[in-house]
Amino acid sequence: MIKLYNTLTRKRENFKPLKDKQVGFYSCGPTVYWYAHIGNLRTYIFNDVLKRILEYNGYKVNHVMNITDVGHLTSDADEGEDKLEKAARKEKKTAQQIANFYTKAFKKDIKALNIIEPDIWAKATDHIKEQINIVKQLEKKGYTYRIKDGIYFDTSRIKDYGKLAGQKQRKLKPGARVKMAAGKKNITDFALWKFSDKKRQMEWNSPWGIGFPGWHTECVVMGMKYLGIPFDIHAGAIDLIPTHHTNEIAQAEAAFNKDLANYWLHGEHLILKKGKMAKSEGNIVLINDLIKKQINPLAFRYLCLTTHYRSKLTFSWESLKASQNALDNLCEKTQMSKSKIQIKSKIQKYKKEFLNYINNDLDTPKALALMWNLIKENKADKELLLDFDKVLGLGLDKVKKQVIPKEIKELAKQREKYRREKNFKKADQIRKQIKKQGYTIEDTPGGPSIK
């Protein structure tokens, strides 16, 4: 039985899908106005592990992820510019070019992290009609009102508004969180449709005039379209709880008298020693930054697996380099390992132990520890390691047998000769020569080891 921490109920629950052995899974995707930094990407690794665990348990997962290419303003309070429009002006490109470029960049990054692509990529701009329809439905049921800059949702009409965040948000006073726009009835009311106050690159005709959809509506209509309502799991980062996900729930409840999803899962932040990683703070790290430092992006994935997804993870280059070393070691052990456990019951015992950890709310730190314990106790079976990696996703199945060039082997022999003669200066020169060619040499009791 899989146990998942449900943000909506604030407890771990046994996972029971709506349909036997089938899971409808929606995860919030990127707003494609710039590159995703590794803080963002931690969330997608958590989503990927969740999906892999479900599949490992025999579920068929229908995974939908949105691409926000319109409607996400620079402020969650429905103020400021559209992030795509702002990026387009800055880079002197069209909004569509910006969206296409950064969507490709995002897909490249998740591939580098061995994240399985969703079954359905759903773009906000491909679902304008559906978003207009749900606003019309909400208007018909009396949940909307019009002010100068758009059509807004009246959150005071929802009795349990804010239940996901565990707070009575509609009792917030103006100015408690953000400056309230002129005409808004409640501080938590949000835009369903914004009017174009000036010519935009992305704008559409609607029953209320030319404009564009608010950010919080797209996920409701796309989740419902591809997965039905309710669907099983909705996942995202923890900062989506108080506003974006809360507002998704409010719209579904108002329009359809149903819950949008049965299980809500949220991943914690990746932080620095001096706070949260964010573009606005100018302290971000990209996948390309790792590659420039000759760090395998999968080392970052490994680092994320060492901490539970609901716990903050403090990033440092030192911890990342340690993860790189651990991953290199794991790849080497896998490559050297053979399928040697002949007794089927022993394999099943270890698999069961692994399953118990991952099914207990995605406890990857304990799952990793089990793997290393088996390696240290010389019980690491290649078949078993590859089986575990179906969930961990570290690419162990792609590890190829190392072929050391003859030239490097000859240099290693020369170095060993100088070491026996205690000519350590020349031995060190050769070691540096070997390193320049992309190899390291390590002295072991059994002789030099080349990697």
C-alpha beads as a LAMMPS data file, in Angstrom:
LAMMPS data file: protein, C-alpha beads

451 atoms
450 bonds

1 atom types
1 bond types

-500.0 500.0 xlo xhi
-500.0 500.0 ylo yhi
-500.0 500.0 zlo zhi

Masses

1 110.0

Atoms # bond

1 1 1 0.000 0.000 0.000
2 1 1 1.368 3.393 -0.995
3 1 1 1.083 6.099 1.655
4 1 1 1.120 9.736 0.526
5 1 1 1.046 12.942 2.556
6 1 1 -2.063 14.785 1.406
7 1 1 -1.731 18.557 1.907
8 1 1 -5.517 18.842 1.820
9 1 1 -6.014 16.630 4.897
10 1 1 -2.590 17.212 6.492
11 1 1 -1.928 13.533 7.023
12 1 1 -0.486 10.480 5.353
13 1 1 -3.175 8.467 3.639
14 1 1 -3.353 5.126 1.919
15 1 1 -3.454 5.864 -1.791
16 1 1 -6.632 4.632 -3.468
17 1 1 -7.083 5.676 -7.103
18 1 1 -10.479 6.275 -8.660
19 1 1 -9.902 3.444 -11.129
20 1 1 -8.158 0.178 -10.318
21 1 1 -4.469 0.295 -11.243
22 1 1 -4.901 3.576 -13.160
23 1 1 -3.792 7.011 -11.966
24 1 1 -4.683 10.458 -13.285
25 1 1 -1.736 12.685 -12.364
26 1 1 -1.459 16.439 -12.970
27 1 1 1.688 18.368 -12.132
28 1 1 2.101 22.110 -12.498
29 1 1 4.645 22.926 -15.183
30 1 1 6.862 25.928 -15.942
31 1 1 6.042 29.482 -16.924
32 1 1 8.270 29.632 -19.992
33 1 1 9.629 33.173 -19.829
34 1 1 13.163 32.174 -18.772
35 1 1 15.249 29.154 -17.812
36 1 1 14.180 26.902 -14.948
37 1 1 16.772 27.024 -12.149
38 1 1 17.713 24.001 -10.060
39 1 1 15.341 25.120 -7.282
40 1 1 12.471 24.805 -9.759
41 1 1 13.860 21.538 -11.083
42 1 1 13.888 19.934 -7.634
43 1 1 10.067 19.926 -7.847
44 1 1 10.116 18.142 -11.205
45 1 1 12.483 15.502 -9.823
46 1 1 10.028 14.905 -6.954
47 1 1 7.172 14.631 -9.486
48 1 1 9.218 12.160 -11.510
49 1 1 10.006 9.982 -8.480
50 1 1 6.296 9.939 -7.577
51 1 1 5.390 8.837 -11.102
52 1 1 8.123 6.157 -11.115
53 1 1 6.941 4.796 -7.755
54 1 1 3.379 4.513 -9.018
55 1 1 4.584 2.665 -12.116
56 1 1 6.898 0.470 -10.019
57 1 1 3.801 -0.584 -8.077
58 1 1 2.068 -1.607 -11.291
59 1 1 -0.099 1.470 -11.907
60 1 1 -0.670 2.870 -15.375
61 1 1 -0.120 6.614 -14.996
62 1 1 -1.672 9.242 -17.249
63 1 1 0.508 12.271 -16.549
64 1 1 -0.444 15.797 -17.663
65 1 1 1.805 18.839 -17.278
66 1 1 0.918 22.384 -18.277
67 1 1 3.087 24.930 -20.043
68 1 1 2.130 28.446 -18.907
69 1 1 2.746 30.631 -21.956
70 1 1 0.292 33.421 -21.091
71 1 1 -1.475 34.988 -18.109
72 1 1 1.156 34.650 -15.369
73 1 1 1.778 38.164 -14.118
74 1 1 4.863 39.368 -12.285
75 1 1 2.763 39.540 -9.105
76 1 1 0.533 36.775 -7.750
77 1 1 -1.884 39.581 -6.839
78 1 1 -2.879 39.962 -10.521
79 1 1 -0.763 43.074 -10.872
80 1 1 2.233 43.943 -13.015
81 1 1 3.102 42.734 -16.489
82 1 1 2.596 39.348 -18.072
83 1 1 5.934 37.543 -17.664
84 1 1 5.989 36.434 -21.321
85 1 1 5.226 39.902 -22.653
86 1 1 7.902 41.440 -20.439
87 1 1 10.531 38.889 -21.545
88 1 1 9.601 39.431 -25.197
89 1 1 10.164 43.180 -24.917
90 1 1 13.445 42.694 -23.082
91 1 1 14.839 40.164 -25.571
92 1 1 13.316 41.909 -28.620
93 1 1 11.435 38.792 -29.671
94 1 1 7.788 37.826 -29.986
95 1 1 6.066 36.284 -26.984
96 1 1 5.626 33.109 -29.024
97 1 1 9.363 32.955 -29.759
98 1 1 10.086 33.380 -26.044
99 1 1 7.654 30.597 -25.144
100 1 1 9.042 28.224 -27.781
101 1 1 12.678 28.870 -26.862
102 1 1 12.275 28.370 -23.119
103 1 1 9.951 25.387 -23.548
104 1 1 12.728 23.661 -25.531
105 1 1 15.261 24.683 -22.870
106 1 1 13.048 23.221 -20.129
107 1 1 12.627 19.927 -21.999
108 1 1 16.396 19.749 -22.503
109 1 1 16.964 20.284 -18.760
110 1 1 14.529 17.591 -17.652
111 1 1 16.091 15.170 -20.132
112 1 1 19.505 15.875 -18.577
113 1 1 17.975 14.999 -15.183
114 1 1 16.500 11.748 -16.559
115 1 1 12.960 12.982 -15.885
116 1 1 10.325 11.093 -17.868
117 1 1 8.262 13.442 -20.021
118 1 1 4.528 13.688 -19.259
119 1 1 2.068 11.843 -21.460
120 1 1 0.431 15.162 -22.324
121 1 1 2.016 18.611 -22.571
122 1 1 -0.828 21.126 -22.263
123 1 1 -0.185 24.746 -23.302
124 1 1 -2.331 27.498 -21.815
125 1 1 -2.671 29.218 -25.203
126 1 1 -4.124 26.028 -26.725
127 1 1 -6.970 26.101 -24.180
128 1 1 -8.286 29.675 -24.329
129 1 1 -11.763 28.525 -25.411
130 1 1 -12.044 26.182 -22.415
131 1 1 -10.896 28.934 -20.053
132 1 1 -13.464 31.365 -21.410
133 1 1 -16.162 28.690 -21.008
134 1 1 -15.401 28.096 -17.334
135 1 1 -15.457 31.848 -16.632
136 1 1 -18.865 32.033 -18.346
137 1 1 -20.038 29.146 -16.140
138 1 1 -18.780 30.866 -12.984
139 1 1 -20.429 34.103 -14.074
140 1 1 -23.739 32.335 -14.637
141 1 1 -23.587 30.894 -11.107
142 1 1 -22.898 34.295 -9.557
143 1 1 -19.245 33.833 -8.533
144 1 1 -17.797 36.685 -10.587
145 1 1 -17.833 40.471 -10.719
146 1 1 -16.368 43.053 -13.078
147 1 1 -13.995 45.877 -12.237
148 1 1 -11.916 48.211 -14.371
149 1 1 -9.113 45.769 -15.179
150 1 1 -10.981 42.480 -15.490
151 1 1 -13.418 39.806 -14.359
152 1 1 -12.712 38.591 -10.813
153 1 1 -13.689 35.572 -8.717
154 1 1 -15.499 36.402 -5.462
155 1 1 -13.748 34.209 -2.885
156 1 1 -16.224 35.215 -0.138
157 1 1 -18.747 32.912 -1.854
158 1 1 -16.645 29.849 -0.965
159 1 1 -17.175 28.875 2.681
160 1 1 -14.007 26.846 3.023
161 1 1 -11.770 29.013 0.825
162 1 1 -8.144 28.537 1.847
163 1 1 -8.632 25.015 3.230
164 1 1 -5.573 23.741 1.353
165 1 1 -3.350 26.263 3.106
166 1 1 -5.022 25.689 6.455
167 1 1 -6.021 29.294 6.894
168 1 1 -9.190 31.374 6.619
169 1 1 -7.858 33.479 3.804
170 1 1 -11.070 35.346 3.078
171 1 1 -10.800 36.987 6.505
172 1 1 -7.535 38.646 5.557
173 1 1 -7.778 42.412 5.706
174 1 1 -6.796 44.664 2.783
175 1 1 -3.086 45.385 2.972
176 1 1 -2.350 42.261 5.035
177 1 1 -0.703 40.536 2.114
178 1 1 -0.666 42.819 -0.907
179 1 1 -1.981 46.182 -1.959
180 1 1 -5.569 45.608 -3.117
181 1 1 -6.515 46.703 -6.636
182 1 1 -9.253 49.327 -6.932
183 1 1 -12.658 47.677 -7.024
184 1 1 -11.681 44.307 -5.560
185 1 1 -14.159 43.151 -2.932
186 1 1 -11.788 40.877 -1.009
187 1 1 -8.010 40.724 -0.735
188 1 1 -8.025 37.087 -1.914
189 1 1 -10.216 37.637 -4.997
190 1 1 -8.365 36.787 -8.191
191 1 1 -8.598 37.587 -11.891
192 1 1 -10.306 35.129 -14.215
193 1 1 -9.998 37.364 -17.288
194 1 1 -7.850 40.470 -17.586
195 1 1 -8.629 43.281 -20.004
196 1 1 -5.887 44.497 -22.312
197 1 1 -5.046 48.004 -21.117
198 1 1 -2.694 48.377 -24.093
199 1 1 -1.880 46.412 -27.216
200 1 1 -0.484 43.007 -26.302
201 1 1 1.056 40.264 -28.405
202 1 1 -1.191 37.656 -26.800
203 1 1 -4.845 38.697 -26.480
204 1 1 -8.195 37.216 -27.458
205 1 1 -11.813 38.245 -27.949
206 1 1 -14.178 37.228 -25.161
207 1 1 -17.746 38.021 -23.980
208 1 1 -16.182 40.677 -21.701
209 1 1 -13.872 42.293 -24.235
210 1 1 -10.344 41.799 -25.578
211 1 1 -7.961 40.391 -23.013
212 1 1 -6.263 37.277 -21.708
213 1 1 -6.943 34.599 -19.055
214 1 1 -5.786 34.761 -15.453
215 1 1 -3.107 32.318 -14.364
216 1 1 -5.237 30.208 -11.994
217 1 1 -7.811 28.973 -14.511
218 1 1 -5.636 27.051 -16.974
219 1 1 -4.842 24.113 -14.697
220 1 1 -8.508 23.594 -13.805
221 1 1 -9.668 23.277 -17.400
222 1 1 -6.685 21.218 -18.574
223 1 1 -6.783 18.831 -15.643
224 1 1 -10.501 18.314 -16.143
225 1 1 -10.204 17.952 -19.949
226 1 1 -7.548 15.249 -19.913
227 1 1 -8.153 13.511 -16.574
228 1 1 -11.805 14.176 -15.660
229 1 1 -13.014 15.652 -12.381
230 1 1 -12.019 14.745 -9.802
231 1 1 -8.699 13.200 -10.800
232 1 1 -6.320 11.355 -8.491
233 1 1 -3.198 13.440 -7.832
234 1 1 -2.260 17.099 -8.236
235 1 1 1.370 17.973 -7.448
236 1 1 3.594 21.028 -7.424
237 1 1 5.911 23.167 -5.346
238 1 1 4.989 24.268 -1.842
239 1 1 4.752 27.948 -2.829
240 1 1 1.724 27.125 -5.018
241 1 1 -0.394 26.168 -1.989
242 1 1 -1.694 29.534 -0.702
243 1 1 -2.592 31.121 -4.021
244 1 1 -2.471 29.083 -7.238
245 1 1 -3.689 25.721 -5.935
246 1 1 -6.112 27.328 -3.505
247 1 1 -7.671 29.231 -6.395
248 1 1 -7.839 26.124 -8.577
249 1 1 -9.800 24.352 -5.838
250 1 1 -12.168 27.315 -5.432
251 1 1 -13.020 27.406 -9.162
252 1 1 -13.649 23.651 -9.416
253 1 1 -15.841 23.709 -6.332
254 1 1 -17.840 26.697 -7.633
255 1 1 -18.230 25.520 -11.234
256 1 1 -18.756 21.783 -10.752
257 1 1 -19.552 21.222 -7.051
258 1 1 -16.667 18.741 -7.001
259 1 1 -13.120 18.493 -5.698
260 1 1 -10.565 19.014 -8.443
261 1 1 -8.224 16.288 -7.151
262 1 1 -8.264 13.777 -4.299
263 1 1 -4.575 13.982 -3.309
264 1 1 -2.491 17.163 -3.260
265 1 1 1.282 16.720 -2.941
266 1 1 3.834 19.499 -2.560
267 1 1 7.619 19.561 -2.660
268 1 1 9.663 21.831 -0.386
269 1 1 12.126 24.494 -1.501
270 1 1 15.761 24.117 -2.354
271 1 1 17.454 26.857 -0.368
272 1 1 20.832 28.497 -0.025
273 1 1 22.534 29.267 3.265
274 1 1 21.221 32.808 2.884
275 1 1 17.660 32.032 1.803
276 1 1 15.547 30.805 -1.089
277 1 1 16.947 30.483 -4.597
278 1 1 15.061 32.918 -6.853
279 1 1 15.632 34.885 -10.040
280 1 1 14.540 38.093 -8.312
281 1 1 17.346 37.610 -5.774
282 1 1 19.959 37.053 -8.496
283 1 1 21.223 33.887 -6.836
284 1 1 20.095 31.182 -9.221
285 1 1 21.956 28.148 -10.554
286 1 1 21.066 26.606 -13.917
287 1 1 21.727 23.143 -15.328
288 1 1 24.189 24.766 -17.753
289 1 1 26.111 26.115 -14.755
290 1 1 26.597 22.537 -13.543
291 1 1 27.742 21.378 -16.960
292 1 1 30.244 24.262 -17.217
293 1 1 31.750 23.065 -13.936
294 1 1 31.940 19.509 -15.362
295 1 1 29.273 18.240 -12.992
296 1 1 26.882 15.595 -14.247
297 1 1 23.299 16.952 -13.886
298 1 1 22.380 13.539 -12.460
299 1 1 24.583 14.417 -9.476
300 1 1 21.981 17.092 -8.676
301 1 1 19.249 14.471 -8.989
302 1 1 21.237 12.274 -6.576
303 1 1 21.530 15.210 -4.150
304 1 1 17.749 15.699 -4.231
305 1 1 17.179 12.011 -3.443
306 1 1 19.239 12.312 -0.253
307 1 1 16.587 14.574 1.322
308 1 1 12.866 13.854 1.697
309 1 1 10.796 15.845 -0.792
310 1 1 8.836 17.540 2.027
311 1 1 12.003 18.793 3.742
312 1 1 14.018 21.856 2.749
313 1 1 17.244 21.025 0.946
314 1 1 20.189 23.357 1.469
315 1 1 22.306 23.613 -1.662
316 1 1 26.058 24.101 -1.728
317 1 1 28.708 23.332 -4.326
318 1 1 30.464 21.158 -1.747
319 1 1 27.377 18.960 -1.259
320 1 1 26.915 18.742 -5.022
321 1 1 30.511 17.622 -5.547
322 1 1 30.045 15.008 -2.820
323 1 1 26.952 13.781 -4.675
324 1 1 28.977 13.652 -7.909
325 1 1 31.563 11.428 -6.176
326 1 1 28.841 9.207 -4.727
327 1 1 27.154 8.876 -8.118
328 1 1 30.456 8.051 -9.849
329 1 1 31.114 5.419 -7.201
330 1 1 27.613 3.985 -7.611
331 1 1 28.023 3.803 -11.394
332 1 1 31.354 2.014 -10.963
333 1 1 29.900 -0.482 -8.476
334 1 1 26.972 -1.159 -10.820
335 1 1 29.289 -1.692 -13.780
336 1 1 31.488 -4.070 -11.765
337 1 1 28.559 -5.877 -10.156
338 1 1 27.126 -9.099 -11.532
339 1 1 23.773 -10.810 -11.099
340 1 1 25.048 -13.068 -8.332
341 1 1 22.166 -13.543 -5.898
342 1 1 20.899 -16.939 -6.911
343 1 1 18.393 -17.362 -4.109
344 1 1 15.171 -15.746 -5.299
345 1 1 13.867 -15.293 -1.753
346 1 1 16.829 -13.025 -0.890
347 1 1 16.167 -10.782 -3.893
348 1 1 12.508 -10.560 -2.917
349 1 1 13.482 -9.678 0.654
350 1 1 15.583 -6.708 -0.467
351 1 1 12.947 -5.610 -2.987
352 1 1 10.299 -5.697 -0.291
353 1 1 12.470 -3.574 2.012
354 1 1 13.039 -1.075 -0.819
355 1 1 9.314 -1.016 -1.607
356 1 1 8.450 -0.328 2.042
357 1 1 10.659 2.776 1.995
358 1 1 9.524 4.282 -1.298
359 1 1 5.851 3.513 -0.591
360 1 1 6.090 5.363 2.717
361 1 1 5.566 8.830 1.233
362 1 1 8.511 8.592 -1.179
363 1 1 11.271 8.009 1.366
364 1 1 14.176 8.121 -1.090
365 1 1 16.877 8.809 1.567
366 1 1 16.196 5.414 3.172
367 1 1 15.941 3.740 -0.233
368 1 1 19.382 5.119 -1.152
369 1 1 20.795 4.028 2.197
370 1 1 19.542 0.481 1.584
371 1 1 21.305 0.420 -1.778
372 1 1 24.610 1.513 -0.230
373 1 1 24.282 -0.956 2.654
374 1 1 23.951 -3.799 0.149
375 1 1 27.034 -2.536 -1.704
376 1 1 29.083 -2.236 1.512
377 1 1 28.035 -5.712 2.644
378 1 1 29.012 -7.078 -0.777
379 1 1 25.408 -8.074 -1.436
380 1 1 24.973 -5.700 -4.386
381 1 1 23.431 -7.618 -7.226
382 1 1 23.406 -5.878 -10.616
383 1 1 19.845 -6.959 -11.328
384 1 1 18.770 -5.555 -7.961
385 1 1 20.581 -2.222 -8.410
386 1 1 19.008 -1.723 -11.839
387 1 1 15.609 -2.621 -10.402
388 1 1 15.961 0.015 -7.655
389 1 1 17.043 2.548 -10.250
390 1 1 13.675 2.247 -12.016
391 1 1 12.510 4.507 -9.166
392 1 1 15.671 6.491 -8.389
393 1 1 16.256 7.316 -12.059
394 1 1 20.043 7.744 -11.843
395 1 1 20.625 6.207 -15.260
396 1 1 22.468 3.130 -13.979
397 1 1 21.118 1.112 -16.918
398 1 1 23.110 3.401 -19.246
399 1 1 26.439 2.781 -17.508
400 1 1 28.810 1.159 -19.981
401 1 1 31.868 -0.938 -19.256
402 1 1 34.907 1.285 -19.030
403 1 1 37.455 0.818 -21.818
404 1 1 40.783 2.382 -20.870
405 1 1 42.903 3.346 -23.904
406 1 1 46.211 1.559 -24.324
407 1 1 48.096 4.887 -24.161
408 1 1 46.637 5.659 -20.709
409 1 1 47.506 2.163 -19.448
410 1 1 51.120 2.617 -20.618
411 1 1 51.342 5.968 -18.834
412 1 1 50.003 4.326 -15.664
413 1 1 52.721 1.636 -15.900
414 1 1 55.393 4.321 -16.306
415 1 1 54.036 6.175 -13.294
416 1 1 54.069 2.992 -11.222
417 1 1 57.708 2.390 -12.224
418 1 1 58.680 5.897 -11.038
419 1 1 56.783 5.369 -7.784
420 1 1 58.717 2.142 -7.073
421 1 1 61.931 4.060 -7.753
422 1 1 60.653 6.786 -5.354
423 1 1 60.860 9.338 -8.150
424 1 1 57.642 10.989 -7.009
425 1 1 58.197 14.177 -9.012
426 1 1 58.078 12.351 -12.346
427 1 1 55.248 10.098 -11.105
428 1 1 53.200 13.196 -10.300
429 1 1 53.921 14.708 -13.719
430 1 1 52.494 11.603 -15.392
431 1 1 49.463 11.668 -13.093
432 1 1 48.771 15.222 -14.276
433 1 1 49.268 14.144 -17.905
434 1 1 46.699 11.353 -17.410
435 1 1 44.256 13.792 -15.806
436 1 1 44.547 16.214 -18.748
437 1 1 43.330 13.413 -20.991
438 1 1 40.190 12.925 -18.899
439 1 1 41.224 10.095 -16.556
440 1 1 42.093 9.824 -12.887
441 1 1 44.409 7.356 -11.278
442 1 1 43.903 6.121 -7.734
443 1 1 46.426 4.063 -5.755
444 1 1 44.851 1.027 -4.075
445 1 1 46.313 -1.975 -2.181
446 1 1 45.755 -3.999 -5.361
447 1 1 47.596 -1.515 -7.552
448 1 1 46.650 1.614 -9.507
449 1 1 42.988 2.026 -10.488
450 1 1 42.187 4.105 -13.576
451 1 1 38.823 5.845 -13.985

Bonds

1 1 1 2
2 1 2 3
3 1 3 4
4 1 4 5
5 1 5 6
6 1 6 7
7 1 7 8
8 1 8 9
9 1 9 10
10 1 10 11
11 1 11 12
12 1 12 13
13 1 13 14
14 1 14 15
15 1 15 16
16 1 16 17
17 1 17 18
18 1 18 19
19 1 19 20
20 1 20 21
21 1 21 22
22 1 22 23
23 1 23 24
24 1 24 25
25 1 25 26
26 1 26 27
27 1 27 28
28 1 28 29
29 1 29 30
30 1 30 31
31 1 31 32
32 1 32 33
33 1 33 34
34 1 34 35
35 1 35 36
36 1 36 37
37 1 37 38
38 1 38 39
39 1 39 40
40 1 40 41
41 1 41 42
42 1 42 43
43 1 43 44
44 1 44 45
45 1 45 46
46 1 46 47
47 1 47 48
48 1 48 49
49 1 49 50
50 1 50 51
51 1 51 52
52 1 52 53
53 1 53 54
54 1 54 55
55 1 55 56
56 1 56 57
57 1 57 58
58 1 58 59
59 1 59 60
60 1 60 61
61 1 61 62
62 1 62 63
63 1 63 64
64 1 64 65
65 1 65 66
66 1 66 67
67 1 67 68
68 1 68 69
69 1 69 70
70 1 70 71
71 1 71 72
72 1 72 73
73 1 73 74
74 1 74 75
75 1 75 76
76 1 76 77
77 1 77 78
78 1 78 79
79 1 79 80
80 1 80 81
81 1 81 82
82 1 82 83
83 1 83 84
84 1 84 85
85 1 85 86
86 1 86 87
87 1 87 88
88 1 88 89
89 1 89 90
90 1 90 91
91 1 91 92
92 1 92 93
93 1 93 94
94 1 94 95
95 1 95 96
96 1 96 97
97 1 97 98
98 1 98 99
99 1 99 100
100 1 100 101
101 1 101 102
102 1 102 103
103 1 103 104
104 1 104 105
105 1 105 106
106 1 106 107
107 1 107 108
108 1 108 109
109 1 109 110
110 1 110 111
111 1 111 112
112 1 112 113
113 1 113 114
114 1 114 115
115 1 115 116
116 1 116 117
117 1 117 118
118 1 118 119
119 1 119 120
120 1 120 121
121 1 121 122
122 1 122 123
123 1 123 124
124 1 124 125
125 1 125 126
126 1 126 127
127 1 127 128
128 1 128 129
129 1 129 130
130 1 130 131
131 1 131 132
132 1 132 133
133 1 133 134
134 1 134 135
135 1 135 136
136 1 136 137
137 1 137 138
138 1 138 139
139 1 139 140
140 1 140 141
141 1 141 142
142 1 142 143
143 1 143 144
144 1 144 145
145 1 145 146
146 1 146 147
147 1 147 148
148 1 148 149
149 1 149 150
150 1 150 151
151 1 151 152
152 1 152 153
153 1 153 154
154 1 154 155
155 1 155 156
156 1 156 157
157 1 157 158
158 1 158 159
159 1 159 160
160 1 160 161
161 1 161 162
162 1 162 163
163 1 163 164
164 1 164 165
165 1 165 166
166 1 166 167
167 1 167 168
168 1 168 169
169 1 169 170
170 1 170 171
171 1 171 172
172 1 172 173
173 1 173 174
174 1 174 175
175 1 175 176
176 1 176 177
177 1 177 178
178 1 178 179
179 1 179 180
180 1 180 181
181 1 181 182
182 1 182 183
183 1 183 184
184 1 184 185
185 1 185 186
186 1 186 187
187 1 187 188
188 1 188 189
189 1 189 190
190 1 190 191
191 1 191 192
192 1 192 193
193 1 193 194
194 1 194 195
195 1 195 196
196 1 196 197
197 1 197 198
198 1 198 199
199 1 199 200
200 1 200 201
201 1 201 202
202 1 202 203
203 1 203 204
204 1 204 205
205 1 205 206
206 1 206 207
207 1 207 208
208 1 208 209
209 1 209 210
210 1 210 211
211 1 211 212
212 1 212 213
213 1 213 214
214 1 214 215
215 1 215 216
216 1 216 217
217 1 217 218
218 1 218 219
219 1 219 220
220 1 220 221
221 1 221 222
222 1 222 223
223 1 223 224
224 1 224 225
225 1 225 226
226 1 226 227
227 1 227 228
228 1 228 229
229 1 229 230
230 1 230 231
231 1 231 232
232 1 232 233
233 1 233 234
234 1 234 235
235 1 235 236
236 1 236 237
237 1 237 238
238 1 238 239
239 1 239 240
240 1 240 241
241 1 241 242
242 1 242 243
243 1 243 244
244 1 244 245
245 1 245 246
246 1 246 247
247 1 247 248
248 1 248 249
249 1 249 250
250 1 250 251
251 1 251 252
252 1 252 253
253 1 253 254
254 1 254 255
255 1 255 256
256 1 256 257
257 1 257 258
258 1 258 259
259 1 259 260
260 1 260 261
261 1 261 262
262 1 262 263
263 1 263 264
264 1 264 265
265 1 265 266
266 1 266 267
267 1 267 268
268 1 268 269
269 1 269 270
270 1 270 271
271 1 271 272
272 1 272 273
273 1 273 274
274 1 274 275
275 1 275 276
276 1 276 277
277 1 277 278
278 1 278 279
279 1 279 280
280 1 280 281
281 1 281 282
282 1 282 283
283 1 283 284
284 1 284 285
285 1 285 286
286 1 286 287
287 1 287 288
288 1 288 289
289 1 289 290
290 1 290 291
291 1 291 292
292 1 292 293
293 1 293 294
294 1 294 295
295 1 295 296
296 1 296 297
297 1 297 298
298 1 298 299
299 1 299 300
300 1 300 301
301 1 301 302
302 1 302 303
303 1 303 304
304 1 304 305
305 1 305 306
306 1 306 307
307 1 307 308
308 1 308 309
309 1 309 310
310 1 310 311
311 1 311 312
312 1 312 313
313 1 313 314
314 1 314 315
315 1 315 316
316 1 316 317
317 1 317 318
318 1 318 319
319 1 319 320
320 1 320 321
321 1 321 322
322 1 322 323
323 1 323 324
324 1 324 325
325 1 325 326
326 1 326 327
327 1 327 328
328 1 328 329
329 1 329 330
330 1 330 331
331 1 331 332
332 1 332 333
333 1 333 334
334 1 334 335
335 1 335 336
336 1 336 337
337 1 337 338
338 1 338 339
339 1 339 340
340 1 340 341
341 1 341 342
342 1 342 343
343 1 343 344
344 1 344 345
345 1 345 346
346 1 346 347
347 1 347 348
348 1 348 349
349 1 349 350
350 1 350 351
351 1 351 352
352 1 352 353
353 1 353 354
354 1 354 355
355 1 355 356
356 1 356 357
357 1 357 358
358 1 358 359
359 1 359 360
360 1 360 361
361 1 361 362
362 1 362 363
363 1 363 364
364 1 364 365
365 1 365 366
366 1 366 367
367 1 367 368
368 1 368 369
369 1 369 370
370 1 370 371
371 1 371 372
372 1 372 373
373 1 373 374
374 1 374 375
375 1 375 376
376 1 376 377
377 1 377 378
378 1 378 379
379 1 379 380
380 1 380 381
381 1 381 382
382 1 382 383
383 1 383 384
384 1 384 385
385 1 385 386
386 1 386 387
387 1 387 388
388 1 388 389
389 1 389 390
390 1 390 391
391 1 391 392
392 1 392 393
393 1 393 394
394 1 394 395
395 1 395 396
396 1 396 397
397 1 397 398
398 1 398 399
399 1 399 400
400 1 400 401
401 1 401 402
402 1 402 403
403 1 403 404
404 1 404 405
405 1 405 406
406 1 406 407
407 1 407 408
408 1 408 409
409 1 409 410
410 1 410 411
411 1 411 412
412 1 412 413
413 1 413 414
414 1 414 415
415 1 415 416
416 1 416 417
417 1 417 418
418 1 418 419
419 1 419 420
420 1 420 421
421 1 421 422
422 1 422 423
423 1 423 424
424 1 424 425
425 1 425 426
426 1 426 427
427 1 427 428
428 1 428 429
429 1 429 430
430 1 430 431
431 1 431 432
432 1 432 433
433 1 433 434
434 1 434 435
435 1 435 436
436 1 436 437
437 1 437 438
438 1 438 439
439 1 439 440
440 1 440 441
441 1 441 442
442 1 442 443
443 1 443 444
444 1 444 445
445 1 445 446
446 1 446 447
447 1 447 448
448 1 448 449
449 1 449 450
450 1 450 451
